Amino acid sequence: VSDLNNNINKVHTNMASKNKKIIYNDHNVNILGKKHPIQFQFVYVHGYVYVCMHICAWVCSICCAVKDYGNLQFEEFADDEPVGVVKNAKAVGSANQRLSEAVHAIKKDGHTSVMLGGDHSLAIGSIHGHAAAVGELSVVWVDAHADINTPMTTETGNLHGQPMSFLLRELRSKTPTLPNFSWIKPCVSAKNLVYIGLRDVDPAEHFILKLLGVKAFSMTEVDQLGISRVMEQTCDYLCDKVQKPIHLSYDVDAVDPSVTPATGTPVIGGLTYREGLYVTEYLCQTGRLSAVDMVEVNPLRGQTEQEVQSTVGTAVDLLLGCFGRQREGNHAPDYQLPLP
C-alpha cells in the first residue's frame, strides 16, 4: 500500500470467520487496500490481483460472501529524514497507525484479519491493532530473520528489521520514540512469542532473544526435530497458558529461496514448501488463529516470470492453509452426489 524501506507494500486482504473450526460456514472475505498507481509494472499488479482473486475464488467456491473494507490512504512525507540511521520513520509510523486502526475495526467486527505486504514493518500496525481489540495475544513469527533490532542496535536502519522491538513490553525502555511512533504501546510479552525458521540473526538480536528467553526454533531445530515436532512444541508452549488468540506473522523468506525467490532479503537453507505449508495447516487446526500477516512478497524482485509465479503461488497456498484448505482435498459438509 505504500513504498516503505524501498520495498513496495501491496494489498491488504482480510478474511473472516466467526469460528475458525468451521471452515465452510459464515465466512466473509474482507479486502482492505489501496488503488494501484498506474505507473506500477504489470507483473506487480498481476501478481497481487492474482493473490486476491485466487483466495476469493476458493473461499467463494465454498459458498462464502465477499466484503470490501475499502481503501487505506497513506500519507507521504517529503521531509522524512533519517533519525540516526533509521530510515523512513515518519512514513512507516504513520502508515502503521492507519493499519492498526483498520485491523482494530475488523477485529471488533468479529472477523479474522489477513494482511498482505509489503515489508515486515507492517506487522507493527497489524499486531498492535489486533491486540488493542482482543487483549493478550500469542504471536508466531515465521521468518529467516528475528526482526527484533532496536533503533539503537540496527546497522541498516531498515524498520522492517525492527518491528518486534516496538511491540515487546520488555523492550520498552530500550526503544526510543521515533517521529510518528508515539501512538505505539507495546502489547506483546516475550513469553507469548515463538519464532520459527531463523537462520540470519544479528548479534544484538541473538543477545535480545537469549536475554528475554524467547522461544525460538532456528533451522537447526527444524532439521533436528522435524517440522511436526516443532509445531507440537510451539502449540504446547503457547497453549500451556490461557487460551489466547494466535497472530501468525509469516515472512515468505522463511521458505527457501528456491521456492520463494521474489522477496527482499532471501536466505538459503529455509523451510521447504511442505514444511512452510504444514505450519499454516497446523495453526489452522488449533481453532485459535485470529490474524495473519503474509509479508515480503515482492514480484518486482523476481528475475523471471517463473520466480514471480512460484513466490506468489506459494503465498496463496500458505494463506489458504491458514483457512482450512487441506492437501487431501475439501468438500462442503452438505455436499451430495448429483443423481442421474
N, C-alpha and C positions, 0 to 999 in steps of 0.2 A: 504494500500500500504506500510505501514511501521508500526513498533511497537512503538507507541508513548504513553507515560504515562501509560505503561502496558496495553494498550487496542489496539488490532490489528486493523489497518485500512485496509480495504479490497479493494474494486474495485471502480473505478470512472466510472460512466456511464453518458453519455451526450446525451440528446435527443434534437432534433432541429426542429424548425418550423419558417417560415418567418412571419406567422401571427397566433397567438395562438387562435384567434377567429374561425379559420377554422381548425378543428381537423383532417380532413381526407386528406387534400391536401398538397403536398410539404413538407412532414416531412422527416427528417433523424434521425436515432438513431446513436449517436456518442459515442463509447466506449473508455474510456481512463483508462488504468490500468497498472498493473504490474503482470508478471507471478508469480504464487503461488509457493513458495519454497516447495520442495517435503515433507518436514517434517511436514507440516501443516496437522492437522487432517481432515479426510474425511468429517466430519459434517460441518466444516468450509468451505471447498471447495464446498461441495454440496449446502450449504445454499446460497452462493453468486453466484455460477453458476446459481442456480435456479432463483435468483433475475433478473440477466441479461437476461437469456433465456426467462423468463416469460414476462418481459417488451418488449423485442424484438419481441416475438411471437405475442403479442397483437398489437403492432404497425405495424408489417408486415402484420397482418391479414386485415388491412385497406389500403393495397397497398402502404406501405412506404418502402423507401430504408434504408439500414443499412450501416453505415460508421464507420470504426475503426480509431480512432485518434492516435493509437499507445500506447506505454507503458512509464510510468514515472519511472525513476530510482532514488531512494532516497539514499542519502549518509548516511553512518553510522559513528558515532564518538566514538572512544574508550575513548576519554578524555572528555566526556560530563558530567562534574562535576556540581553539583548543584550551582546555583547562589543565595546565600542566601538560601531560602527554595525552590526556583523554580527549578523544575526537567526538564532534557532533553531539555534545551533551544536550544542548537546547532542543535539537530536533528529536533525539531519542527520548528525552524526558517528556516532552510534550506529546509525542505520538503514543507513548506507553500510558500516559494518563488517559487519553481518549480510549485506548484499547481496554484499560482497566474498567472504565465506566461502562463500556459496551458489554464486556463479559459479565460484569456485575448485574446488569439489567437482564441478560439472558438467563443467568443462574437464578435470579429472583423470579423469573417466569417459570422456573422448574425444569429447564432444559439442560441438556448436556452440550457443552460448547466444544467446537473444534476450531483451532486457529492454524491457518496455513501461512508460513513465511517463506522467504524473508529470513533475516539473521536471528540468532538466538536471543538477542537483546529484547525481542518482543515478549519473551517469557516473563519479563518483569511485570508488564501490564496484565498479561493473561493470568498468571498465578495470583497477583495482587487482587484483581477483580474477583477471582474465584474465592479467595479466602475472605474477602470483605463480605461476600454474600452468604457463605456457609460456615465460616469459622475455621477451626483447625483442619489442616489438610495433611495427607501423606503425599509426597512427591517422589515419583520415579523418573529419574533423569537419565535417558539413554543417549550416549554421546561418546565420541572419541576423546572429548575434552571435558575438563571439570567445570570450566566457565565460572570459576569462583575467585579469580583475581579481584583485588580491590583496586580503586583508583590509585592507591599508593604502591601497589605491587606490580601492576600491569607494565609490561615492556612495550607493547604495541600501541596501547591507548585505545584499542578497539573495545567498544562496550559490549559486543557480542561475546567477549571472553570474560565478562564480569557480572552477568545477571544475578547469580546466586548470592553474591556478596551484598547486594541491596535487599535481598529477600530474607536472609537468615537473621534471626534475632540475635544470635551470638556474635555477629559481626557488626552490630550497630555502632559500637564505639570505634571501630576500625575503618569505617567507611564515611568519608567526608560528604557533605551535601553539595551536589553539583547544580548548576543552573537548570531550572525546571524539574528538579528531582525532589523538592521539598515535600511534595504530596505523598511520597512513598513511606509507608510504615512497614517495617519488617514483619513478616507474617508466617514464617516457616521456622520450625525448630529443627536443629541439626539431627535430632533423634528420629525425626519423621521424614528423612531424606535418604534415598538409596540411589546410587549410581550403578549403571550397567554399561560395559563396553569401553571403559577408559583405556587409553594407550598413548596419549600425548598430554602429559600433565606437567605444568611448570613447577619448579622447585617451591615457590611460595604457595602454590595451590596444594602441593603434596603436604607441606607443613600444616596448612589450614585443615585439611582433611584429617590428618592424624591428631592435631590439637583438639579438634571438636569431636573426634570419634565417629566420624560419618561412615556409614555402611557403604562400602564401595566394592564392586566386582569389576576388576580390570579384565582385559582379555586373557590374562594369565589364569585368573579364577574361572573364566568361561571355559578355557581349554581344560583345566584340571577337573572341574565339576561337571561340565556339560550344561547346556542352557536350561534343561529341565530342572536340574537341581538348583541352579541359580535362581530361577523363578520361584521355586518352592521356598527357598530360604528368604527371598525378598518378601514374599507374602506372609510367611511365618513371622518375620521380623516386624512387618508393619501391622499385621493382624493381631500381634501379641498385645497391642494396646487397644484403646477404644476404636470401634469400627468407624474410622474416618473416611471421607471421600478420597479417592485417589486422583491425583493430577498427573497425567503422563506427559512429559515433555521430551519429544523424540526428535533428535537431530539425525538427519539421514546420513551424516558422515560416521555415525556409529556402525553402519553397514560398510562392508569392504568396498573400496572404490571400483573394484571390478564389477560391482553391481550398481552402485550409485555414484558414477563419476562426476555428474553435473552438480557439483556442490563447491562451496567456497574454500574449505580447508580439509581436503581429503587426506586420510592417513591410512596407509596399507596395514593389513593384518586385522581387519574388522570382522564384525558379525557376518555370517553367510546370510543369503536370502532367507533360508529356512529358519535360522536362529532369530533373525530380526522379526520375522513374521510370528514365530512362537511367542515372543514377548507380548505382542498385542493380543494374540488369541488367549493367552493365559490370563492377562489382566481383565479381558472382557468377561471371562468365566467367573471372576470374583463377584460380579454384580455391583462393584463399588466404583467403577471407572466413571468419573464425573466430568472430566475435562481432558482434552487432548491438544497438545501443540505438535504440529509437524513442520519442522523448520529446515532452513538451509537448502531447500530445493531451488536450484538456480539454473534454469535451462540455458542461460547465457554463458555458463561455464562449460557446457558440453561442446566437445570438439567435433562431434558428428551427430547426425540425427539419431543414430542408434544409441549414443550415450545419453542423449536427452530422453528418448523414449524409455530406456532402461531405468533411469532415475525417477522420472515422473510415474511410470508404471509401478515401480516398487513402492513409491509413496502412496499411491492409490491402494495397493494391496495391503499395506500396513494399516491404513485408515479403515479399510473395510474389515480387517481382522479385529479392530477395536470394537466394531459394532455388530459382530456376530456372524460374518461370513466364514464358513468352515471349508477347509480344503476337501473334506469328504463330500461336500455339497450341502445345499439347504432346500427346504420346501416349507411352504406355509402350513401351519397346523390344520387348517381347514381344507387343504388341497384334496381333491378327489379325481380319480381317473375318469376321463370322459367315456361315456357309453357309446357303443356303435349305433 
